[in-house]
Amino acid sequence: MKNKLLLTSALASSLIAGSSAIAQTTSTGDLVVNYRTQSFSSGYDVLSTRTIGRESQLNIQNKGKLNNGMEYAAGFSLEFDGQGDAGGASTPQTERATISNENVYFDLISGNTTFTIGVDHIQRVYGGAVPQVTSVIDDINITGAGTTFQIGAVTSEAAGVGITQKIPGAGLSVSAYYVPQAGNTGGYDAGTNPTESGRNPAYEFTVLGTDTFGVKGLTIVGTYNKETRSPNAVTAIGVGASANGAGVNDTVGKWYGIGYNFGQIAIGYDHISDVRGAITSTRTEETTNMYGATYAVDKDLTIGIGYMKTEKEGDPDNEKAKYVQIGYNLGPVTAILAGTKVENVGYVAGKDVDVVTARLSTKF
């Protein structure tokens, strides 16, 4: 799941996860509801909306020991994004496509080493190193903003196999992940549909650090993914890439960041590079620089502020966003109020939008 609550200070502890156990099986869930407004500048105000949003998720997990002494873990999630108008003709297809592609995994564990096969389960840098109360990229993505966490080959959200190695003394967790077909979230149990168009294989390397190298409060994140272009590739499917035909450019995603927690105050920086390959000699690169800080006023109240700028290669109009977020602990429920102003949405000069979201979230 792409957890909307990213804060790692006192606010995060307010979400209490209960479970009902049957042998070694547990079930948990998440529920988020919100009221959202987005107000565009004159000339684009037809896109302004006010709406109620929701997202719910059910998680089924199982773990135990194998007869060879190794441990295992397996599970899947059913996520209901509430995408679009529930009465629209195309919405059921969209909803079905997103229900079963969340956190599907089978892990074999030996000490600090985990072998994984699944979808949306290998470690990822979705939250980045910038401390936030809620994901600002999520809040502005639906406005048409160019800034996105789905960079490069989007390998973390495709079906693949990987290995994760924890290095406790260094506070690091390092992983390598291979995707046989980029953009594919998993085919039939008996094999892939032979009529389905495909994309090239892809891979990623990711490192996450908490209290890194013994420095309490130091966080580092880094990831690199790549889908290589091939003269014999067929038309692309799925998210995050252009046509994967005979071309000369690769699809590459890079994300690195650093953060530090001083106690009540946390600061961070993220750099995101998104290179999309093309079937001609041209290519597109978008880069985002993001800065942010949070202040835990007390155990219940946290305030976050931040700024980011995204540049698109060959486009003179940079996309800029600044935000303020407030999170409050209500025990088993967390309340979040977030306001974001985006300038030059989608690199269009003068196309600005103000987004305000009031969110309630809980776990069970």
KOLPA-952257 format. One record per residue: x, y, z of N, C-alpha, C, CB in turn; residue number from 0. Coordinates in steps of 0.05 Angstrom, whole numbers. Glycine has a CB too. Layout:
N
{{X,Y,Z},{X,Y,Z},{X,Y,Z},{X,Y,Z},NUM}
...
# end
This chain:
364
{{17,-24,0},{0,0,0},{17,25,0},{-19,0,24},0}
{{9,45,-14},{23,71,-13},{11,86,10},{21,86,-40},1}
{{23,83,33},{12,94,58},{11,124,57},{28,85,82},2}
{{-13,136,60},{-16,165,59},{-3,179,83},{-45,172,57},3}
{{0,164,106},{12,177,129},{42,171,129},{-1,167,155},4}
{{58,191,124},{87,187,121},{103,195,145},{97,201,97},5}
{{91,209,164},{106,221,186},{118,199,204},{88,239,203},6}
{{143,203,213},{156,184,230},{159,194,259},{183,177,219},7}
{{146,216,266},{148,227,293},{125,216,310},{147,258,293},8}
{{117,231,331},{97,221,350},{70,216,336},{93,241,372},9}
{{64,231,315},{38,228,302},{34,200,292},{35,248,279},10}
{{55,187,281},{52,161,269},{42,140,289},{78,152,257},11}
{{50,143,315},{42,123,335},{13,124,341},{58,128,360},12}
{{-2,143,331},{-31,144,337},{-47,124,321},{-41,172,331},13}
{{-36,113,300},{-51,93,284},{-47,66,297},{-42,93,255},14}
{{-67,56,309},{-66,30,323},{-76,8,305},{-82,31,349},15}
{{-59,-12,301},{-67,-34,284},{-74,-58,300},{-44,-41,264},16}
{{-99,-65,301},{-108,-89,314},{-109,-112,294},{-136,-85,327},17}
{{-112,-136,304},{-114,-159,285},{-130,-181,298},{-85,-169,278},18}
{{-141,-198,281},{-154,-222,290},{-139,-246,279},{-184,-223,281},19}
{{-129,-263,297},{-110,-284,290},{-124,-311,288},{-87,-285,309},20}
{{-119,-325,267},{-127,-353,264},{-102,-368,258},{-149,-357,241},21}
{{-92,-384,277},{-66,-396,275},{-45,-375,271},{-65,-417,252},22}
{{-31,-375,247},{-11,-355,242},{-20,-335,221},{15,-369,232},23}
{{-46,-333,218},{-57,-314,198},{-69,-290,212},{-78,-328,181},24}
{{-63,-266,202},{-74,-242,213},{-88,-226,191},{-52,-225,227},25}
{{-108,-210,200},{-121,-192,181},{-121,-164,193},{-151,-202,175},26}
{{-113,-145,177},{-113,-117,185},{-126,-100,163},{-84,-107,191},27}
{{-131,-75,169},{-143,-58,149},{-136,-29,153},{-173,-62,150},28}
{{-142,-13,133},{-138,16,133},{-162,29,122},{-112,24,117},29}
{{-169,52,132},{-191,67,121},{-184,97,122},{-218,62,136},30}
{{-187,111,99},{-182,139,97},{-206,152,83},{-156,146,81},31}
{{-217,174,95},{-237,190,82},{-228,219,82},{-265,186,96},32}
{{-236,234,62},{-227,262,62},{-247,280,47},{-200,264,49},33}
{{-244,306,53},{-258,326,38},{-237,343,24},{-277,345,57},34}
{{-240,346,-2},{-219,358,-18},{-230,380,-37},{-204,337,-35},35}
{{-215,402,-38},{-222,423,-58},{-197,429,-74},{-233,449,-44},36}
{{-201,434,-100},{-179,444,-117},{-189,467,-133},{-167,421,-135},37}
{{-177,490,-130},{-186,515,-143},{-165,525,-162},{-193,537,-122},38}
{{-171,523,-188},{-153,531,-209},{-155,561,-215},{-158,515,-235},39}
{{-134,572,-226},{-133,600,-234},{-152,606,-257},{-105,609,-241},40}
{{-158,631,-261},{-176,640,-282},{-167,629,-309},{-178,671,-283},41}
{{-186,619,-324},{-180,607,-350},{-179,577,-348},{-153,617,-360},42}
{{-174,566,-324},{-173,537,-320},{-193,529,-298},{-144,528,-313},43}
{{-210,548,-290},{-227,543,-267},{-248,522,-272},{-240,569,-258},44}
{{-252,514,-297},{-271,493,-303},{-261,467,-291},{-274,490,-334},45}
{{-235,465,-284},{-224,441,-271},{-227,442,-241},{-195,438,-278},46}
{{-237,464,-230},{-240,466,-201},{-262,447,-191},{-246,495,-193},47}
{{-257,434,-168},{-276,415,-158},{-277,415,-128},{-269,386,-168},48}
{{-298,404,-117},{-301,398,-88},{-312,370,-86},{-319,419,-73},49}
{{-300,353,-70},{-309,326,-70},{-302,311,-44},{-297,311,-94},50}
{{-315,289,-39},{-309,271,-18},{-292,248,-29},{-334,260,-3},51}
{{-270,241,-17},{-253,219,-26},{-251,197,-5},{-225,229,-33},52}
{{-243,174,-14},{-240,151,5},{-221,131,-6},{-267,139,11},53}
{{-209,116,12},{-192,93,5},{-193,73,27},{-162,101,-2},54}
{{-198,48,21},{-199,27,41},{-183,3,32},{-229,19,47},55}
{{-172,-11,52},{-154,-33,45},{-157,-55,66},{-125,-24,43},56}
{{-157,-80,56},{-157,-104,73},{-132,-119,68},{-183,-121,68},57}
{{-118,-126,89},{-92,-141,87},{-95,-169,100},{-69,-125,100},58}
{{-87,-189,86},{-86,-216,96},{-57,-225,96},{-104,-236,79},59}
{{-47,-234,120},{-19,-242,122},{-16,-268,137},{-3,-220,136},60}
{{5,-283,130},{11,-308,143},{41,-311,146},{-1,-332,127},61}
{{50,-322,168},{78,-326,171},{84,-349,190},{92,-300,183},62}
{{108,-360,188},{115,-383,204},{142,-394,197},{94,-405,201},63}
{{147,-419,204},{173,-432,199},{170,-455,180},{187,-441,225},64}
{{190,-459,162},{191,-482,145},{206,-505,159},{206,-475,118},65}
{{203,-529,148},{216,-552,161},{246,-553,157},{204,-577,151},66}
{{257,-534,141},{286,-532,138},{298,-510,156},{294,-526,109},67}
{{282,-499,173},{292,-479,192},{288,-450,183},{320,-483,197},68}
{{283,-446,157},{278,-418,147},{250,-409,156},{281,-417,117},69}
{{247,-383,155},{220,-371,160},{208,-363,134},{222,-347,179},70}
{{181,-360,134},{167,-351,110},{146,-331,118},{155,-375,95},71}
{{138,-315,99},{116,-296,103},{102,-294,76},{125,-268,113},72}
{{76,-293,76},{60,-290,52},{36,-273,57},{52,-318,41},73}
{{26,-260,36},{2,-244,40},{-7,-229,15},{7,-224,62},74}
{{-29,-217,17},{-40,-200,-4},{-58,-179,7},{-54,-217,-26},75}
{{-63,-158,-8},{-81,-137,1},{-101,-132,-21},{-65,-111,7},76}
{{-125,-124,-12},{-146,-115,-30},{-150,-85,-24},{-173,-132,-26},77}
{{-143,-69,-44},{-145,-40,-40},{-167,-29,-58},{-119,-26,-46},78}
{{-185,-13,-46},{-207,0,-61},{-202,30,-61},{-235,-7,-48},79}
{{-192,40,-84},{-183,68,-86},{-206,88,-88},{-165,70,-109},80}
{{-230,78,-96},{-251,97,-100},{-246,116,-124},{-256,113,-75},81}
{{-234,105,-145},{-226,122,-167},{-250,130,-184},{-205,107,-184},82}
{{-251,156,-190},{-271,166,-209},{-299,166,-198},{-270,151,-234},83}
{{-318,169,-216},{-347,169,-209},{-357,140,-209},{-363,186,-230},84}
{{-367,131,-186},{-376,103,-184},{-397,96,-204},{-386,98,-156},85}
{{-411,116,-215},{-432,110,-235},{-423,111,-263},{-454,130,-231},86}
{{-397,118,-267},{-386,120,-295},{-382,93,-307},{-361,135,-295},87}
{{-386,91,-334},{-384,66,-348},{-356,53,-346},{-392,69,-377},88}
{{-336,70,-347},{-308,59,-348},{-297,54,-320},{-290,77,-363},89}
{{-309,65,-299},{-298,64,-273},{-294,35,-262},{-315,79,-253},90}
{{-314,17,-266},{-309,-10,-256},{-284,-23,-267},{-333,-27,-263},91}
{{-277,-18,-292},{-253,-30,-303},{-228,-18,-288},{-251,-24,-333},92}
{{-229,8,-283},{-206,20,-269},{-204,10,-241},{-210,51,-269},93}
{{-226,7,-227},{-225,-3,-200},{-216,-31,-198},{-253,0,-187},94}
{{-225,-48,-216},{-216,-76,-216},{-187,-78,-220},{-231,-92,-238},95}
{{-175,-61,-237},{-147,-63,-243},{-130,-56,-219},{-140,-44,-266},96}
{{-141,-41,-199},{-124,-33,-176},{-131,-48,-151},{-128,-4,-172},97}
{{-150,-65,-151},{-158,-79,-127},{-137,-99,-118},{-185,-93,-130},98}
{{-127,-115,-137},{-110,-138,-129},{-81,-136,-135},{-121,-162,-143},99}
{{-71,-111,-141},{-43,-109,-148},{-27,-96,-125},{-39,-92,-173},100}
{{-38,-98,-100},{-25,-85,-77},{-13,-106,-58},{-46,-68,-62},101}
{{13,-103,-53},{27,-118,-32},{21,-148,-33},{19,-107,-5},102}
{{25,-160,-57},{22,-189,-60},{50,-201,-58},{9,-196,-88},103}
{{55,-220,-40},{82,-229,-36},{84,-257,-24},{96,-210,-17},104}
{{107,-269,-29},{116,-294,-17},{145,-290,-9},{111,-319,-35},105}
{{151,-289,16},{178,-285,26},{190,-310,38},{179,-262,47},106}
{{215,-316,32},{231,-336,45},{253,-322,60},{242,-358,25},107}
{{255,-326,87},{272,-310,104},{293,-327,118},{255,-295,124},108}
{{318,-318,115},{340,-331,129},{356,-310,143},{358,-347,109},109}
{{351,-307,169},{365,-286,184},{358,-258,174},{395,-291,183},110}
{{378,-244,165},{375,-216,155},{371,-215,125},{398,-199,163},111}
{{368,-239,112},{364,-240,83},{336,-250,77},{385,-259,71},112}
{{323,-235,58},{296,-243,50},{294,-245,20},{275,-222,60},113}
{{285,-268,10},{280,-272,-18},{250,-268,-23},{289,-301,-27},114}
{{243,-252,-44},{216,-244,-48},{207,-249,-77},{212,-215,-41},115}
{{182,-259,-80},{169,-258,-106},{141,-246,-101},{167,-287,-119},116}
{{134,-226,-117},{108,-214,-113},{105,-188,-128},{104,-209,-84},117}
{{86,-171,-119},{80,-145,-131},{77,-124,-109},{54,-147,-148},118}
{{90,-101,-112},{86,-79,-93},{95,-86,-65},{58,-69,-94},119}
{{117,-102,-62},{125,-111,-36},{154,-105,-30},{119,-140,-33},120}
{{171,-105,-51},{199,-99,-46},{202,-71,-34},{216,-102,-72},121}
{{222,-66,-18},{225,-40,-5},{227,-18,-26},{250,-40,13},122}
{{217,6,-19},{215,28,-38},{219,54,-24},{188,27,-54},123}
{{223,75,-40},{229,102,-28},{205,120,-32},{254,114,-40},124}
{{181,109,-34},{157,124,-39},{155,149,-21},{132,107,-35},125}
{{160,146,5},{158,168,23},{182,187,22},{156,158,51},126}
{{204,178,11},{228,195,9},{240,201,36},{221,221,-5},127}
{{258,220,37},{272,228,62},{260,254,73},{301,232,57},128}
{{244,268,57},{232,293,67},{209,285,87},{220,310,44},129}
{{210,295,112},{189,289,131},{163,303,123},{197,296,160},130}
{{141,289,124},{115,300,117},{94,288,135},{108,295,87},131}
{{72,303,138},{49,292,152},{33,274,134},{32,315,163},132}
{{31,282,108},{18,266,88},{32,271,61},{-13,274,86},133}
{{29,254,42},{44,255,17},{34,279,0},{42,229,1},134}
{{51,299,-4},{43,322,-20},{42,314,-49},{63,345,-16},135}
{{58,295,-58},{57,286,-86},{30,273,-92},{80,267,-92},136}
{{20,257,-73},{-7,246,-76},{-28,267,-78},{-13,227,-53},137}
{{-26,288,-62},{-46,308,-61},{-48,325,-87},{-41,327,-37},138}
{{-25,327,-101},{-26,344,-125},{-26,328,-151},{-2,362,-126},139}
{{-22,301,-149},{-20,285,-173},{-45,287,-191},{-15,257,-166},140}
{{-68,287,-178},{-93,286,-194},{-99,313,-208},{-117,279,-176},141}
{{-84,334,-201},{-88,360,-214},{-76,361,-241},{-77,382,-197},142}
{{-60,341,-249},{-45,341,-274},{-16,350,-271},{-59,359,-293},143}
{{-7,351,-246},{20,359,-240},{40,339,-252},{25,362,-210},144}
{{63,349,-261},{83,331,-272},{99,316,-251},{102,347,-288},145}
{{100,327,-226},{114,314,-204},{101,287,-197},{115,333,-180},146}
{{117,266,-196},{106,240,-190},{126,222,-176},{97,226,-216},147}
{{117,203,-161},{134,183,-149},{137,158,-167},{124,174,-121},148}
{{121,157,-188},{123,134,-207},{144,140,-228},{95,128,-220},149}
{{169,136,-221},{191,144,-238},{203,121,-254},{213,158,-221},150}
{{214,128,-277},{228,108,-293},{210,84,-300},{252,98,-279},151}
{{221,60,-296},{207,36,-303},{186,28,-283},{227,13,-306},152}
{{183,42,-261},{163,37,-240},{164,8,-231},{134,44,-250},153}
{{189,-2,-227},{193,-30,-222},{180,-40,-196},{222,-36,-221},154}
{{180,-23,-175},{169,-31,-149},{140,-40,-151},{172,-9,-129},155}
{{125,-30,-171},{97,-36,-173},{91,-57,-194},{81,-11,-179},156}
{{112,-71,-204},{109,-92,-224},{116,-119,-210},{127,-88,-249},157}
{{106,-141,-222},{112,-168,-212},{141,-175,-217},{93,-188,-224},158}
{{154,-185,-196},{182,-192,-200},{193,-209,-177},{199,-167,-203},159}
{{219,-213,-178},{233,-228,-157},{256,-211,-146},{244,-256,-168},160}
{{262,-214,-120},{283,-197,-109},{295,-208,-84},{272,-170,-104},161}
{{315,-195,-74},{328,-202,-49},{334,-176,-33},{355,-217,-55},162}
{{329,-178,-7},{334,-155,11},{352,-164,33},{307,-144,22},163}
{{373,-148,37},{393,-155,58},{394,-132,78},{421,-160,45},164}
{{389,-139,103},{392,-119,125},{420,-119,135},{372,-126,148},165}
{{431,-96,141},{458,-93,152},{454,-78,179},{477,-78,132},166}
{{447,-92,200},{440,-79,225},{460,-60,236},{434,-100,246},167}
{{485,-67,235},{506,-49,247},{508,-22,233},{532,-62,245},168}
{{500,-22,207},{501,3,192},{474,16,190},{512,-2,164},169}
{{453,3,200},{426,13,198},{415,14,170},{425,41,209},170}
{{426,-4,153},{419,-4,124},{403,-28,116},{444,-2,107},171}
{{386,-25,96},{372,-47,83},{375,-43,53},{342,-48,92},172}
{{388,-63,40},{395,-61,12},{379,-82,-4},{425,-64,7},173}
{{368,-75,-27},{353,-95,-42},{359,-93,-72},{323,-91,-38},174}
{{356,-115,-86},{357,-117,-115},{332,-131,-124},{384,-132,-124},175}
{{321,-121,-147},{295,-131,-156},{295,-133,-186},{272,-112,-147},176}
{{285,-156,-196},{284,-161,-225},{255,-165,-234},{301,-186,-233},177}
{{247,-151,-255},{220,-152,-266},{221,-164,-294},{206,-124,-266},178}
{{210,-188,-299},{211,-199,-326},{198,-183,-347},{199,-227,-326},179}
{{176,-168,-340},{161,-152,-359},{152,-126,-345},{137,-168,-371},180}
{{165,-104,-351},{159,-79,-338},{129,-72,-343},{177,-57,-349},181}
{{116,-61,-323},{89,-53,-326},{69,-75,-321},{84,-41,-352},182}
{{78,-99,-318},{60,-122,-314},{57,-128,-284},{69,-147,-329},183}
{{33,-127,-273},{29,-132,-245},{23,-162,-239},{7,-115,-234},184}
{{27,-179,-258},{22,-208,-253},{2,-219,-273},{13,-212,-225},185}
{{9,-242,-285},{-9,-254,-304},{-24,-277,-292},{7,-264,-328},186}
{{-33,-295,-309},{-48,-318,-300},{-30,-338,-285},{-62,-332,-324},187}
{{-42,-354,-268},{-27,-373,-253},{-13,-393,-272},{-44,-388,-233},188}
{{-26,-400,-294},{-15,-419,-313},{4,-406,-333},{-38,-432,-328},189}
{{7,-379,-332},{25,-366,-351},{13,-340,-361},{32,-384,-374},190}
{{29,-326,-377},{20,-300,-387},{3,-304,-412},{44,-283,-394},191}
{{-18,-288,-415},{-35,-289,-438},{-18,-284,-463},{-57,-267,-436},192}
{{-17,-303,-482},{0,-300,-505},{-8,-278,-524},{0,-326,-521},193}
{{-32,-267,-521},{-41,-245,-538},{-35,-218,-526},{-71,-247,-543},194}
{{-23,-218,-502},{-18,-193,-488},{8,-180,-497},{-17,-197,-458},195}
{{7,-155,-505},{32,-140,-512},{49,-137,-487},{25,-113,-525},196}
{{75,-137,-491},{92,-136,-468},{114,-115,-470},{105,-162,-463},197}
{{128,-111,-449},{151,-93,-448},{176,-108,-441},{146,-70,-429},198}
{{198,-94,-441},{224,-107,-435},{227,-113,-405},{246,-89,-444},199}
{{246,-130,-399},{252,-134,-370},{264,-108,-359},{273,-157,-367},200}
{{262,-106,-332},{273,-83,-318},{284,-91,-291},{251,-61,-315},201}
{{299,-73,-279},{311,-80,-253},{313,-55,-236},{338,-94,-256},202}
{{317,-59,-210},{322,-36,-192},{340,-44,-169},{295,-25,-181},203}
{{354,-24,-159},{370,-27,-134},{361,-5,-115},{401,-25,-141},204}
{{357,-12,-90},{347,7,-70},{362,3,-44},{317,4,-65},205}
{{368,26,-31},{380,25,-4},{365,45,14},{411,33,-5},206}
{{358,36,38},{345,52,58},{361,51,83},{315,42,63},207}
{{364,74,96},{379,75,121},{364,90,143},{406,89,116},208}
{{363,77,166},{351,89,190},{372,89,212},{325,73,199},209}
{{376,113,225},{398,116,244},{423,106,231},{392,100,271},210}
{{427,116,207},{448,106,189},{476,109,200},{446,119,162},211}
{{492,88,198},{520,87,207},{522,96,237},{537,105,189},212}
{{502,89,252},{503,95,281},{495,124,288},{529,90,291},213}
{{488,140,268},{480,168,274},{450,168,279},{487,187,250},214}
{{442,172,304},{414,171,311},{399,194,297},{410,172,342},215}
{{377,187,284},{361,207,270},{368,212,241},{363,233,284},216}
{{390,199,231},{398,203,204},{384,183,185},{429,200,201},217}
{{370,193,165},{356,176,146},{368,181,118},{326,182,146},218}
{{373,159,103},{380,162,75},{363,144,58},{411,155,71},219}
{{357,152,34},{342,136,15},{356,138,-12},{312,144,13},220}
{{355,116,-27},{366,117,-54},{355,94,-71},{396,116,-54},221}
{{348,100,-96},{339,78,-114},{346,85,-142},{308,74,-111},222}
{{350,64,-158},{356,66,-186},{341,44,-201},{387,65,-192},223}
{{326,51,-221},{313,30,-237},{317,35,-267},{283,28,-231},224}
{{315,14,-283},{321,17,-311},{307,-4,-328},{351,16,-317},225}
{{295,5,-350},{284,-12,-370},{298,-6,-396},{252,-9,-373},226}
{{313,-25,-407},{330,-20,-430},{313,-22,-456},{353,-40,-431},227}
{{318,-3,-474},{304,-4,-500},{316,-25,-517},{306,23,-514},228}
{{300,-37,-534},{309,-59,-551},{297,-55,-579},{301,-87,-540},229}
{{312,-59,-600},{301,-57,-627},{278,-76,-633},{323,-61,-648},230}
{{277,-98,-617},{256,-118,-622},{233,-116,-603},{268,-145,-621},231}
{{232,-95,-586},{210,-93,-566},{184,-87,-580},{217,-71,-545},232}
{{162,-95,-566},{136,-90,-576},{123,-66,-562},{118,-114,-574},233}
{{98,-59,-569},{85,-36,-559},{82,-38,-528},{58,-32,-572},234}
{{86,-15,-515},{85,-14,-486},{56,-17,-476},{97,11,-476},235}
{{54,-29,-451},{29,-29,-437},{34,-19,-409},{15,-57,-437},236}
{{13,-16,-393},{16,-9,-365},{23,20,-361},{38,-26,-353},237}
{{31,26,-336},{36,54,-329},{66,60,-331},{27,59,-300},238}
{{71,86,-334},{98,96,-330},{117,95,-353},{110,82,-308},239}
{{108,91,-378},{127,90,-400},{114,97,-426},{141,63,-402},240}
{{130,106,-445},{119,111,-471},{122,85,-488},{134,134,-485},241}
{{115,87,-513},{116,63,-530},{144,51,-530},{108,69,-559},242}
{{146,25,-525},{171,11,-522},{179,-3,-548},{170,-9,-499},243}
{{178,12,-570},{184,0,-596},{214,3,-602},{168,13,-618},244}
{{221,2,-628},{249,4,-636},{259,32,-629},{252,-2,-666},245}
{{275,34,-609},{284,60,-600},{313,59,-590},{267,70,-577},246}
{{323,83,-582},{351,85,-575},{354,95,-546},{365,104,-593},247}
{{332,100,-532},{333,111,-505},{322,92,-485},{318,137,-504},248}
{{334,92,-461},{325,75,-439},{306,91,-421},{349,65,-423},249}
{{291,76,-405},{274,89,-385},{288,85,-358},{245,76,-384},250}
{{294,107,-345},{311,106,-320},{299,124,-299},{340,115,-326},251}
{{297,113,-274},{288,128,-252},{309,129,-230},{262,117,-240},252}
{{313,153,-218},{332,156,-196},{319,172,-174},{359,169,-206},253}
{{324,164,-150},{314,180,-127},{334,177,-104},{285,170,-118},254}
{{344,199,-94},{361,198,-70},{354,221,-52},{390,198,-78},255}
{{357,216,-26},{350,236,-7},{363,232,20},{320,237,-3},256}
{{363,253,36},{375,251,63},{357,267,82},{404,262,63},257}
{{354,257,106},{338,270,127},{351,267,154},{310,259,127},258}
{{343,286,172},{354,285,199},{333,293,219},{379,303,202},259}
{{330,278,240},{310,283,261},{325,293,286},{293,258,267},260}
{{319,318,294},{331,330,318},{315,325,343},{335,359,314},261}
{{294,309,342},{276,306,364},{249,317,356},{286,320,389},262}
{{243,341,364},{217,353,356},{218,363,327},{211,377,375},263}
{{242,369,317},{245,380,290},{258,359,272},{261,406,290},264}
{{247,356,248},{258,338,227},{260,354,201},{242,312,224},265}
{{282,350,187},{286,363,161},{295,342,140},{307,386,163},266}
{{291,349,114},{299,330,94},{300,342,66},{281,306,93},267}
{{314,327,48},{317,335,20},{315,311,3},{344,350,15},268}
{{300,313,-20},{299,291,-39},{304,302,-67},{271,278,-38},269}
{{318,286,-83},{322,292,-111},{311,269,-128},{353,297,-118},270}
{{294,275,-147},{281,255,-163},{287,260,-192},{250,254,-159},271}
{{296,240,-207},{302,242,-235},{286,221,-250},{333,240,-241},272}
{{271,230,-270},{254,212,-285},{259,215,-315},{223,218,-279},273}
{{272,195,-326},{279,196,-355},{262,175,-369},{309,189,-360},274}
{{245,185,-387},{227,168,-403},{239,164,-431},{199,179,-404},275}
{{243,139,-439},{254,133,-465},{233,139,-487},{262,104,-467},276}
{{243,141,-511},{225,146,-534},{233,129,-557},{226,176,-541},277}
{{215,127,-577},{221,110,-600},{236,126,-621},{195,99,-612},278}
{{243,151,-615},{260,166,-633},{286,173,-618},{246,192,-643},279}
{{302,190,-629},{327,197,-616},{323,217,-593},{347,209,-636},280}
{{299,227,-590},{294,246,-568},{286,231,-543},{271,266,-576},281}
{{286,245,-521},{278,234,-496},{267,257,-478},{301,219,-482},282}
{{255,249,-456},{245,269,-437},{256,263,-409},{214,268,-437},283}
{{266,284,-396},{276,281,-369},{262,302,-351},{306,284,-367},284}
{{252,293,-329},{240,311,-309},{255,307,-283},{210,305,-306},285}
{{262,329,-270},{277,328,-245},{262,344,-224},{306,338,-248},286}
{{260,333,-200},{247,346,-178},{266,350,-155},{222,331,-169},287}
{{267,373,-143},{282,378,-118},{262,386,-97},{304,401,-122},288}
{{262,372,-75},{242,375,-55},{255,380,-27},{223,351,-54},289}
{{245,399,-12},{255,406,14},{232,407,33},{270,433,13},290}
{{236,398,58},{214,399,77},{223,397,106},{194,377,71},291}
{{205,403,124},{210,401,153},{184,397,168},{225,427,163},292}
{{186,383,191},{163,380,208},{172,388,237},{153,351,208},293}
{{151,397,252},{156,404,280},{134,391,297},{155,435,284},294}
{{143,374,315},{124,361,333},{120,379,357},{135,333,342},295}
{{97,393,357},{91,412,379},{89,398,405},{65,428,373},296}
{{75,375,405},{74,357,428},{68,329,417},{52,366,448},297}
{{60,311,435},{56,283,426},{32,280,407},{53,265,450},298}
{{15,300,406},{-9,298,390},{-9,315,365},{-33,306,406},299}
{{5,338,365},{4,357,344},{30,360,329},{-4,385,355},300}
{{29,357,302},{53,360,285},{46,378,262},{63,332,275},301}
{{65,396,255},{62,415,233},{84,409,213},{63,444,243},302}
{{77,410,187},{97,406,166},{96,427,145},{93,378,153},303}
{{119,435,134},{120,455,113},{140,444,92},{129,483,123},304}
{{138,454,67},{156,445,47},{154,459,20},{153,416,42},305}
{{173,454,3},{174,467,-23},{187,448,-43},{190,494,-23},306}
{{177,447,-68},{190,431,-88},{187,444,-115},{178,403,-89},307}
{{206,438,-132},{206,449,-160},{213,426,-179},{227,472,-163},308}
{{197,424,-200},{202,403,-220},{207,417,-247},{177,384,-222},309}
{{229,408,-260},{237,419,-285},{235,397,-307},{266,430,-284},310}
{{224,405,-330},{222,386,-352},{241,395,-374},{193,385,-363},311}
{{257,376,-384},{277,382,-404},{264,395,-428},{292,357,-412},312}
{{275,419,-436},{265,433,-460},{241,450,-455},{258,413,-480},313}
{{231,451,-430},{207,467,-423},{215,490,-405},{185,450,-410},314}
{{210,515,-412},{219,538,-396},{202,542,-371},{218,562,-412},315}
{{179,530,-369},{161,536,-346},{163,514,-325},{132,539,-356},316}
{{177,519,-304},{180,500,-282},{155,498,-265},{204,507,-265},317}
{{149,474,-256},{127,470,-238},{137,473,-209},{114,441,-242},318}
{{123,489,-193},{131,495,-166},{108,490,-147},{142,524,-163},319}
{{114,480,-123},{94,475,-103},{104,481,-76},{84,446,-105},320}
{{87,493,-59},{93,498,-31},{69,489,-15},{100,528,-25},321}
{{74,479,9},{52,467,24},{56,471,54},{51,437,18},322}
{{33,469,68},{32,469,97},{13,446,105},{21,497,109},323}
{{21,431,126},{6,408,134},{4,408,165},{18,382,124},324}
{{-19,399,175},{-23,397,204},{-35,369,210},{-41,420,215},325}
{{-23,355,228},{-33,329,236},{-39,328,266},{-13,307,229},326}
{{-62,316,273},{-70,315,302},{-78,287,309},{-92,335,307},327}
{{-68,278,332},{-73,252,342},{-98,251,359},{-49,242,359},328}
{{-118,235,350},{-143,232,364},{-145,204,376},{-167,238,346},329}
{{-122,192,382},{-122,164,392},{-121,145,369},{-147,159,410},330}
{{-142,129,365},{-142,110,342},{-147,123,315},{-163,89,347},331}
{{-153,149,315},{-158,164,290},{-139,187,288},{-188,174,289},332}
{{-129,192,264},{-111,215,259},{-126,234,240},{-84,206,247},333}
{{-126,260,247},{-138,281,231},{-115,297,218},{-157,299,247},334}
{{-118,302,192},{-97,316,177},{-110,338,160},{-81,297,159},335}
{{-99,362,161},{-107,384,144},{-83,393,128},{-119,408,161},336}
{{-86,394,101},{-63,400,84},{-71,421,63},{-52,375,71},337}
{{-54,441,59},{-59,460,38},{-34,463,20},{-66,488,50},338}
{{-38,462,-6},{-16,462,-25},{-23,482,-48},{-10,434,-36},339}
{{-3,498,-55},{-6,516,-78},{14,507,-100},{-2,546,-70},340}
{{4,501,-124},{21,492,-146},{20,513,-168},{12,464,-156},341}
{{43,521,-177},{45,540,-199},{54,526,-224},{65,563,-192},342}
{{43,534,-247},{51,523,-273},{46,493,-274},{80,529,-280},343}
{{21,485,-267},{14,457,-267},{19,444,-294},{-16,454,-258},344}
{{33,422,-295},{39,408,-320},{56,425,-338},{13,401,-334},345}
{{72,444,-326},{91,461,-341},{76,481,-359},{110,444,-358},346}
{{51,488,-352},{36,508,-367},{37,534,-352},{6,498,-371},347}
{{49,555,-363},{52,581,-350},{25,592,-343},{67,600,-368},348}
{{22,601,-318},{-3,613,-309},{-25,594,-300},{-13,630,-330},349}
{{-20,568,-303},{-40,548,-295},{-33,541,-266},{-40,523,-314},350}
{{-46,554,-247},{-41,550,-219},{-65,537,-205},{-34,577,-205},351}
{{-60,524,-182},{-82,511,-168},{-76,511,-138},{-86,482,-178},352}
{{-97,516,-122},{-96,513,-93},{-111,488,-85},{-107,538,-79},353}
{{-98,470,-70},{-110,445,-62},{-111,445,-32},{-94,420,-73},354}
{{-135,439,-21},{-139,437,8},{-152,409,13},{-157,460,20},355}
{{-140,394,31},{-151,368,38},{-153,364,68},{-133,345,26},356}
{{-177,356,77},{-181,349,105},{-186,319,106},{-206,364,118},357}
{{-169,305,121},{-169,275,120},{-171,263,148},{-143,265,106},358}
{{-187,241,150},{-188,224,174},{-178,197,166},{-216,224,186},359}
{{-161,185,182},{-150,158,176},{-149,141,201},{-123,160,162},360}
{{-152,115,197},{-150,96,219},{-141,69,209},{-177,94,234},361}
{{-132,53,228},{-125,25,221},{-141,6,240},{-94,20,224},362}
{{-145,-18,232},{-160,-37,248},{-151,-65,242},{-190,-34,244},363}
# end
